[in-house]
């Protein structure tokens, strides 16, 4: 298995060309996120990839800072922002975890399709909590392969061994929700978009 930054640097161009797998689930996710955003909000998105979601949501907020572990992903995101002339979004390279300062606290912190890819889940959530203002929101969406792992239990280790897949955690929904709460959040909304395999959507308020 390749180190995460190196893996995603190598995958960036292919990732940028790929269409959204489930347009309906993505649209539903965006609608739910928009319902929580305010025009005056400062927002942080971690694990932003090539910036597509950040750029879509930018008109809903005052400022949006988007980060990713991969410099190649961030370079593509910056190019998109320039081409689209979006002025209230900034992009930078940043890992996720304890002691990482992205310039918070933020009104809303988002981590979409991210938490199943981090090796230290508790550390990642502690870092996100540090960046979230008291009473602010954490919005996440996480593939929970632990619910129905199926063939992935057999295929994924082989793909990782030959450098074709990153680290992936086989999360269960109940375990993910509990870990978010243990990081100092109160969950106020959940959903699964899509339902199978469940991509678990969570909105939680920092206590």
C-alpha positions in Angstrom: 0.0 0.0 0.0 1.4 3.4 -1.0 1.6 6.2 1.6 -1.6 8.2 1.3 -0.2 11.5 -0.1 1.9 9.7 -2.7 -1.1 7.5 -3.7 -3.5 10.4 -4.1 -0.9 12.5 -6.0 -0.6 9.7 -8.5 -4.4 9.3 -8.8 -5.2 13.0 -9.0 -5.6 13.4 -12.8 -7.7 10.3 -13.2 -9.8 11.3 -10.2 -10.4 14.7 -11.7 -11.8 13.1 -14.9 -14.1 10.7 -13.2 -17.8 11.5 -13.2 -19.8 11.5 -10.0 -20.9 7.8 -9.5 -24.3 8.5 -8.1 -25.6 11.9 -9.2 -28.9 11.6 -7.2 -27.1 10.8 -3.9 -24.6 13.7 -4.5 -27.4 16.1 -5.2 -29.2 15.0 -2.1 -26.0 15.5 -0.1 -25.5 19.0 -1.4 -29.1 19.9 -0.7 -28.7 18.8 3.0 -25.4 20.7 3.3 -26.9 23.9 1.8 -29.7 23.8 4.3 -27.2 24.4 7.1 -25.0 27.0 5.5 -25.4 30.7 6.1 -24.0 33.6 4.0 -21.8 34.8 6.8 -20.2 31.5 7.5 -16.5 30.7 7.5 -16.2 27.1 6.3 -13.4 24.5 6.2 -13.5 21.5 4.0 -10.8 18.8 4.6 -10.1 16.1 2.1 -11.5 18.3 -0.7 -9.9 16.4 -3.5 -9.9 18.5 -6.7 -12.3 21.1 -5.2 -15.5 20.4 -7.0 -17.8 20.4 -3.9 -16.0 23.5 -2.4 -16.6 25.4 -5.6 -20.2 24.4 -5.8 -20.9 25.5 -2.2 -18.9 28.7 -2.3 -21.8 31.0 -3.3 -23.6 29.9 -0.1 -20.9 31.2 2.4 -18.6 34.1 3.1 -15.3 32.2 3.0 -14.4 28.6 2.3 -11.0 27.2 2.9 -10.4 23.8 1.4 -7.5 21.4 2.1 -6.2 18.1 1.0 -3.3 15.8 1.8 -2.4 15.7 -1.9 -0.6 18.6 -3.5 -1.5 17.3 -7.0 -5.2 17.5 -6.0 -4.8 21.0 -4.7 -3.1 22.2 -7.9 -6.0 21.0 -9.9 -8.5 22.6 -7.5 -6.7 25.9 -7.8 -6.9 25.7 -11.5 -10.6 25.1 -11.4 -11.1 28.1 -9.0 -9.2 30.4 -11.4 -11.0 29.2 -14.4 -14.4 29.6 -12.7 -13.3 33.0 -11.2 -14.4 32.0 -7.7 -12.9 34.5 -5.3 -14.0 33.4 -1.9 -12.4 29.9 -1.9 -8.8 29.2 -0.9 -7.0 25.9 -1.3 -4.0 24.5 0.6 -2.2 21.2 1.3 -2.9 19.9 4.8 -3.0 16.6 6.7 -5.9 15.8 9.0 -5.2 15.2 12.7 -4.4 16.5 16.1 -2.3 19.7 16.3 -3.0 20.8 12.7 -4.1 24.5 12.4 -6.1 25.5 9.4 -6.8 29.0 10.7 -9.9 28.1 12.7 -12.2 28.1 14.5 -14.7 27.8 11.6 -18.5 28.0 11.7 -18.7 24.8 9.7 -16.1 22.0 9.1 -16.8 19.4 6.4 -15.1 16.1 5.7 -16.8 14.4 2.8 -15.7 10.9 1.7 -12.8 11.1 4.0 -13.0 9.4 7.4 -12.9 5.9 6.1 -9.5 6.8 4.5 -7.7 8.0 7.7 -5.7 5.5 9.8 -6.2 7.5 13.0 -10.0 8.1 13.1 -10.0 9.4 16.7 -7.1 11.7 15.9 -8.7 13.0 12.8 -12.0 13.8 14.6 -10.1 15.5 17.4 -8.4 17.7 14.8 -11.7 18.6 13.2 -13.1 19.4 16.6 -10.2 21.7 17.3 -11.1 23.6 14.1 -14.8 23.9 14.8 -16.2 26.8 16.8 -18.2 26.0 19.9 -21.8 25.6 18.6 -20.5 25.2 15.1 -21.2 22.3 12.8 -19.3 19.2 11.6 -20.7 17.8 8.4 -19.3 14.4 7.2 -20.2 11.8 4.7 -18.4 8.4 5.0 -18.6 5.1 3.2 -19.3 2.4 5.8 -18.1 -0.8 4.2 -18.3 -2.5 7.6 -22.1 -2.8 7.1 -21.8 -5.1 4.1 -18.1 -5.7 3.3 -18.8 -8.4 0.7 -16.1 -9.0 -1.8 -14.2 -5.9 -0.7 -12.7 -7.9 2.3 -10.9 -10.1 -0.2 -10.2 -7.7 -3.1 -9.0 -4.6 -1.2 -6.0 -6.1 0.5 -4.7 -7.3 -2.8 -5.2 -3.9 -4.4 -3.4 -2.3 -1.5 -0.5 -4.7 -1.8 0.1 -3.7 -5.4 -0.4 0.0 -4.8 -3.8 0.3 -6.5 -5.7 1.3 -3.4 -5.1 3.5 -0.3 -5.8 2.6 3.3 -9.6 2.0 3.8 -11.3 1.4 7.2 -14.3 -1.0 7.2 -16.5 1.2 9.4 -19.9 0.4 10.8 -22.5 3.2 11.1 -23.0 2.9 14.9 -19.2 2.9 15.5 -18.8 6.0 13.4 -21.6 7.9 15.1 -20.2 7.0 18.5 -16.7 8.1 17.6 -18.0 11.5 16.4 -19.9 11.9 19.7 -16.8 11.0 21.7 -14.9 13.8 19.9 -17.2 16.3 21.5 -20.2 16.6 19.1 -23.9 16.1 19.3 -25.4 14.5 16.2 -28.4 16.4 14.9 -29.0 14.7 11.6 -28.0 11.5 9.8 -28.8 9.9 6.4 -27.4 7.4 3.9 -26.9 8.8 0.4 -26.8 6.3 -1.3 -28.1 3.5 1.0 -26.0 0.7 -0.4 -23.2 0.6 0.3 -24.2 3.2 2.9 -22.5 6.6 2.5 -23.4 7.8 6.0 -24.1 11.5 6.2 -23.8 13.2 9.6 -24.4 16.7 10.8 -23.2 17.3 14.4 -22.9 20.3 16.6 -19.8 21.0 18.7 -20.7 21.0 22.4 
